[in-house]
């Protein structure tokens, strides 16, 4: 390390002092020594300050390098930010244009919506009016439904009554058939048949059992059958008795009793049987006699056997339906009163 001029001067002074012994007073010597010590102290202080200055210089240099680095980074960031700013400004311009367009479209849409709203409001008012009318109609319909329900319950009760009456009638017919069948069990099926059809009991008696050919007088065997039938029917006050006479298609040729044809023959035979039934105890008002001639055959008139089947007398037993007619008449009156 180079000596400073101050140190050089001090050294020279000390050397001169050694060359001049006795010339320098002790006080000056001490003074010089003190100055030397102070100088060394200053030297140490200066060296310490120097080291500190070097350290600070290094720190400052490092900070300067870091600042330069930060400056370059900031410059780069500034460039990027500038580019981003330009892009942002472009985007902002685009967004502003889009906003203006949307605003115009929004105004137009608001105007359209306002027109639509007015239309909807008118439709709503019309619908509310229609709803009021429907409510009124509904109340009226409800009253009509209540009335119909009441009528329905009445009709259901009448129907149940009618069904019961029909059931009673069917039972009466079945019972009647059983009684008639039991009363006529002794007769052959070829001579006498008992069957049910359409809610009625049919007692079919052949000509062989009742009459000789062309005659209207009943044979004893037939009279026996009619008496047994009359015993049953005289207890059946609620049964209508229809006696139907039937013939085959062979023309009637006799002239006895003023008969001209099969009409006369069928009617007179039916009348004779009706008379015998009433004589046997059947109430005359229950009995009806009719002749059907050849026009309601049960088989084709093409063989003797079939013609024999057609020559018959049918006694049709029908339970009186007064109760049923009464129920039906009540229902009809009720329907008329309700305008149905």
VENKA-V988207 format. One record per run of one state. SS is the DSSP state (h for helix, s for strand, l for the rest). FROM is the first residue (numbers start at 1). TO is the last residue. If there is no record, write none. Layout:
<<SS;FROM;TO> <SS;FROM;TO>>
This chain:
<<l;1;4> <h;5;19> <l;20;25> <h;26;183> <l;184;191> <s;192;197> <l;198;199> <s;200;206> <h;207;210> <s;211;211> <l;212;217> <s;218;218> <l;219;219> <h;220;233> <l;234;238> <s;239;246> <l;247;255> <h;256;258> <l;259;261> <h;262;279> <l;280;283> <h;284;286> <s;287;293> <l;294;303> <h;304;310> <l;311;311> <s;312;319> <l;320;321> <h;322;337> <l;338;340>>
